[in-house]
Amino acid sequence: MDLSLLLPDHFQFTDQHIGESTIQIGLIATQNVGCCPACQTPANQVHSFYQRTLTDLPICGKAVSLRVHLRKFFCRNSNCTRKIFAQTAPAYFCPYDRRLNRAEQPLQAIALQTGARPAARLCALTSQPVNYSTLLRISHKTVVQTQHMPKRVGVDTFAFRKGRRYGAILIDLDRHQPIDVLPNREGKTLEDWLGLHPGIELITRDRSSVYANAITTACPQAVQVADRWHLLANLSEVMERFLDTQERTSTSQSWQLCQHLIRLGQTCH
């Protein structure tokens, strides 16, 4: 099996060992010049060699590991604090990492979509066994993109642990993406957050007076809208109580009322 075409650039294939469930590939770096990470001075005087083992993407259901031989160089800059530094390839792997960047990216995506423990079970099925704690560390390395402050925001209660601890989640209504999660659902917390993010023109919320008062205080210019879900939920509760009081209402009248509520719900959607 010729694996040279699947390997990173600037590395030369040396040997391979194919087992029942694993493939081990030996590589050696072909670049004989390194750049000091402290002073950025190029160097070509080799101090020694060292070996790193990096996990790559699986092939044909087999886990792949790379045994990479790299150089250590002497730094020529006499004023540099680093006298010896190790050769790196940031395009493919970072210092102290145990897997290639291309192998870590899908793990990061799976962990962010499903959570650490479910992601660990999924990765085991795809010949990428990894501990859930490792997936948590990979998730924490995710670069958070800078987001512009939206003009239309939705706020609602968020359960950190249902029945125990609640917060408030804020949603960008234009992009349908979460913006922030507040540690509690108190009006003062929401008021402080809105004070740090001026320029909001419209806010959807539930019918609680806690959020309403906080929005009125912090963003008096913002239009407040009761969100669709709470409108329908409140409407269904009111109609349920109303129908309970109408014991003598005929079946046909009740059916007509139900049809009217269905049309009303479709109009709200």
Sequence and secondary structure as in RCSB ss.txt:
>XXXX:A:sequence
MDLSLLLPDHFQFTDQHIGESTIQIGLIATQNVGCCPACQTPANQVHSFYQRTLTDLPICGKAVSLRVHLRKFFC
RNSNCTRKIFAQTAPAYFCPYDRRLNRAEQPLQAIALQTGARPAARLCALTSQPVNYSTLLRISHKTVVQTQHMP
KRVGVDTFAFRKGRRYGAILIDLDRHQPIDVLPNREGKTLEDWLGLHPGIELITRDRSSVYANAITTACPQAVQV
ADRWHLLANLSEVMERFLDTQERTSTSQSWQLCQHLIRLGQTCH
>XXXX:A:secstr
   GGGS TTEEEEEEEE SSEEEEEEEE    EE TTT  EE  EEEEEEEEEEEEEETTEEEEEEEEEEEEE 
  TT S SEEE  BTTTB TT SB HHHHHHHHHHHHHH HHHHHHHHHHTT    HHHHHHHHHT         
SEEEEEEEEEETTTEEEEEEEETTTTEEEEEESS  HHHHHHHHHHS    EEEE S HHHHHHHHHH TTSEEE
E HHHHHHHHHHHHHHHHHH TT  HHHHHHHHHHHHHHHHHH 
